[in-house]
């Protein structure tokens, strides 16, 4: 839940989850796996960006 810092990210996350769910419901396991991998990649990128910002902020404070 800590990923939901912005409304934009929250909306994109919901859309990504729906893409995964839609593929599963349609029986498209390959599509679901692809959507899941894309979602994880985007989430990881967000986390990495926030970590970099936090490290930079800590360095500036010192």
Buried (B, 14 or more C-beta within 10 A) or exposed (E): EEEEEEEEBEEBBEEBEEBBEEBBEEEEEEBBEBBBEEBEEBBEEBEEEEEEEEEEEEEEEE
